[in-house]
Amino acid sequence: MIDWIAFVIVFVASLVGAAVVVSAYALGLRLLTVGGRTPVVAPADFTDAITTISPEEAKRAARRAEKAAKKSPLTDAQKRLAVVGAWACFALSGAAVLYGIYLIVPALSG
């Protein structure tokens, strides 16, 4: 017989866990962009994508990112704080993933 309460607990825990990981990563990317360090991926580094951009388009994207960084109303200290917050969000996201692996893999959890 199915233990529906346990099923609902696992469902809610996995939904909340996934939301935390995705939200932390997305917030990290946003803070990284606010801090003036927009990640721009060159086409040669990401060749397995469905759509690739030309080197000319990559240069334009990098110029737009630089232009947006110059227009930022944040001070240098605020930008540094945003970058530190971004890396903290990435660390939280990675720690949540590692903890999930720890819980799933029987050899690790004893």
ROFI-562519 format. One line per 8 residues: number of its first residue (from 1); their letters; for each residue x, y, z of C-alpha. Coordinates in steps of 0.1 Angstrom, whole numbers. Layout:
! residues N
NUM) a) X:Y:Z  ...
This chain:
! residues 110
1) midwiafv) 0:0:0  12:35:-8  21:58:21  6:90:7  18:112:34  54:101:28  48:106:-10  36:142:-4
9) ivfvaslv) 65:150:19  90:138:-7  72:157:-34  71:189:-15  108:185:-4  120:179:-39  99:209:-52  113:232:-26
17) gaavvvsa) 148:219:-31  147:225:-68  132:259:-63  160:269:-39  188:256:-62  174:274:-93  165:306:-74  200:308:-58
25) yalglrll) 217:303:-92  194:328:-109  200:354:-82  237:347:-84  236:355:-122  216:386:-116  240:399:-89  270:391:-111
33) tvggrtpv) 254:412:-139  246:440:-115  282:439:-103  294:446:-139  307:411:-147  282:399:-172  291:364:-184  295:364:-222
41) vapadftd) 302:330:-237  323:330:-269  308:308:-297  339:286:-298  334:277:-261  298:266:-265  297:247:-299  270:222:-288
49) aittispe) 243:248:-285  212:247:-306  219:282:-317  254:297:-319  263:333:-324  290:346:-347  322:362:-333  308:396:-345
57) eakraarr) 276:391:-324  297:381:-294  317:413:-298  285:433:-299  272:416:-268  304:423:-250  303:459:-260  267:462:-248
65) aekaakks) 277:446:-215  305:471:-211  283:500:-220  256:488:-194  283:485:-168  294:521:-173  259:533:-169  254:515:-136
73) pltdaqkr) 244:539:-107  262:516:-82  294:526:-64  325:503:-67  318:490:-31  282:481:-41  294:464:-72  320:444:-52
81) lavvgawa) 293:435:-27  270:423:-55  298:401:-69  305:386:-34  267:380:-31  267:363:-65  295:339:-55  277:333:-22
89) cfalsgaa) 245:323:-42  266:300:-64  281:284:-33  247:279:-18  234:264:-50  264:241:-52  261:231:-16  225:222:-20
97) vlygiyli) 233:200:-50  261:183:-31  239:177:-1  212:162:-24  238:139:-39  250:130:-3  214:121:6  208:100:-25
105) vpalsg) 240:80:-28  239:53:-1  277:49:0  281:85:12  253:87:37  263:55:55
